[in-house]
Amino acid sequence: MSRELAALIRMGKNAFSEADCLRAERHLLGALEDGAKYPDIHYTLGLIDHQRGKYRRAVERFGQAVSLNPDYAEALISLSITLNDMGRYDEARDAYDRAAEILSRKGGSPGGNLFRGRIANLHKELGELYLALGQHDEAIREYRRALSVAPGYPDLRVRLVAALREAGRTDEACNEVDAFLAEAPDNAAALIQKGILHYLSGEKAQARRAWEEALYKEPLNKIVQVYLNTIDRENAPG
């Protein structure tokens, strides 16, 4: 691989990790034009197409990834999700079964944490892209899909709360964070989100309590300290 081609791929992947889909697509398409034949390039372009609602092209991208690496379970899972979104349920089931067979062969199982975690992570990746683009309802949908597959993943619950809050669906966000904290009262990230919701509602005393509790759980959390300092400055005389 030439240095220029490696740079294109690296810049494309970095852009995708920053949810800059336009820049990622430009670099990765450039890499393909320069002769790159790596399945993860097609896979990443497929995720971008799926996020844009270009399902037919996403199916082609995921198919290309699988043709280059027949054991690419993530691409098959993404293919299954996309085909399901298109109403092509038999094909979606076939792709799902192929991914299940691969993971089972490698020590996972369709009902195991590895398999469910990979599916949930794909929905989470799409949710992050939608959220970065300000498409809150789509992000919420993907986070809920992720949770339907892996309900025990706490970071998904926190991301859902944040997405609901950013969408202006405050009551839903409050209900979600309260339900989560009833199950996991020591989760500092959830306490931080609860504090933000109180703060935005003008309930600064309740926000302080939530953030102080979060800081007690995670004493080195600098974000919480920033929030508490903000309240201190606002309450300072003069």
N, C-alpha and C positions, 0 to 999 in steps of 0.2 A: 504494500500500500504506500502510495506517495505521501509526502508530508502534507501537500495541499489537500489531498483527499481526506486524510486523517483529521485535518483541521476543520474541514467542512462538517464531517460527522460529529466531531466534538462540539462545534458551535451549535449544530442542530439539536443535539441532545441537551445541551445546557439551556438553550432557548425553550425547549419543551418543558424542562424542569421548572422554568420560570413562568410557565403558562403563556409564553409568547408564541402562539401557534403560527402566526404569519412568518415570523423569522425562522422558526423551526422548520416549517414546510419549505421555505426557500432554500435553506442550507441542505436539507436532506434530499430534496429533489435534485439539487445541484450535484450531490454526491452520487445519486443514481445515474445522472447523465454522464458523470465522469467514470462510470464503470463499477461502482460499488455493488456488491451482491451479498448484502448481509440481511438476514431475516428481520432483525430488530429495527432496521430502517423502515421496512414495509409495515411492520407492526405499529411503530410510532405514527407513521402517516395514516394508518387505519384508525388509530385512536382520534387523530385530529379530524378525519372525515366523519367519524361517528359523532363527535361533539358538534359538528356543523349540520348534522342531520343528513349528510350525504351517505346514506346507508349502503347503496349499491356499490359505490366506489370503495367504501370501507370493507365490504365483503371481499372485493377484489384484492385489496391490500393484505387483508388477513390471509386470504388464500395463497397469495404469493409468498408470504412469510412461512406458511406451512409447507409449501412446495420446496422451499429452500431448507427447511428443517422440519421434517415430519413429526418430530417429538416436541414441537414448540407448544406446550400445553396452554400457556397464556394466550397465544394467538388463537388457538382453537376455542378457548373459553370466550374470548372477545367475539369471535366469529359466531358462536352460539348465541350470545347476547344480542348481537346485531340482527341476525336472522330472526330471532324471536321478536324484536322490535318491528320487523318488516312483516310479521305474520306468517313467516315461512317455518312453521313449527316442526315439521318432520325433519327438515334439514338442520334446524337448531338442535334437535334432540340427537341427531347423528353426530354433529360436531361435539356436543357435550359428552356423548358416550366415548368418542375417540379420546377426548381429553382425560376422561375418567380412567380409561384403559392405560394411558401413558403414566398417569400419576400412580395408579395401582401398581404398575410394573416397577415404578421407582420407589415404592414403599409407602405411598399415600393411599387414600381410598376416597370414593365419592362422599362418604358420610364423615370423613375425618376432618380434623382441623386444618390440615394442609390444603386440601381441596377447597373447602369453604373459605379459607383465608385468602386464597388466590382469587376466587370469584369476587369476594367482598372488596379486595384491594383494587380490582379493575373498576368496579363501580365507584370506589372512592376516588381513583385517578380522574375519572370523568367528572365527578362532582367537584373536584378541585379546579379543573379547567373551567367548568361552567361558573363557579364562584368567582374566579379571577376575571372572567369576562362580564361579570355583573348579571348573569342569567340565573337569578336566585331560585326560581321555581324548578328549573331543570336540575340545579345542584341539589336541592332538597329531595327531588325524586330519586336521584342516584344514591344519595346517602341512605334514604329509606330502603332502597333495593339492597344496598350493601348490608344494612342491619337485618333485613329479612333473611339473608343468607348466614350472617355471623352476628347474632344479637348480643353476643358476649364481648364484643370489641369496644372498650370504653372510648377510644379516640374517635370512633364513628359517632357515638352519641354526642360528644362534645362538638364535633364538626357540624352535626345536624342542628344543634342549638345555635351555633354561630350563624349558620345559613338562614335559619328562621329569623333570627334577630336582624340580620342585614336585609332581609326581605321585608322588614317592617311587620312581621307576623309575631308581635311581641307576646301575645297571650299564649300562642302555641309554644314559643320558645320557653316561657316561664313554666308551663306545664311539663314540657319535656325535661328541663333541667331539674325541676323538683322531683319528677319521677325517677330520674337517674340518681339523684342524691339520696333518695329513699333507699335505693339498692346499694349505693356506694358512697356513703357519707364522707369518706376520707379522700375522695377524688379532688385534688387541688384544681385541676383544669375546669371542672364543673363549677366549683366554688367561684373561680374567677369569672366565668360566664354569668353566674348568678349575680355577682357584684356589679358587673357591667349593666345588666338588665335593670337592677335597682337604681344605679347611678343615672341611667338614661331616663328613668321615670321620675327623677328628682328625689329619690329616696336615699339620700346620702348616708344616713346613719346605718341603714340596712346594708348598703354597699360596703361601708367600712367593716361591718361585722363579718360579711362574707369574705372580704379580702384579707382581714386579719386571721380568719380561720384558715384560709388558703396558705398564708405565710407561715402559720404554725405547722401546717402539714409539710410545706416545702420552704424551709428557712432561707434557702439560697436563690429563691425565685425572684429575679430582678424585676420582672414585669409587674408583679404584685406590689413591690416596693414603689415603683413608679406611680401606680394607681393611688396608693396610700399617700404618697407625697403630693399628688395633685389635690386630693381632698384637704390635706393640711394647708396647702397654699390658699385654697379657696376659703378656708375657715379662718385664716390669719387676720387679725385686726388691722384695719387701715387699708 
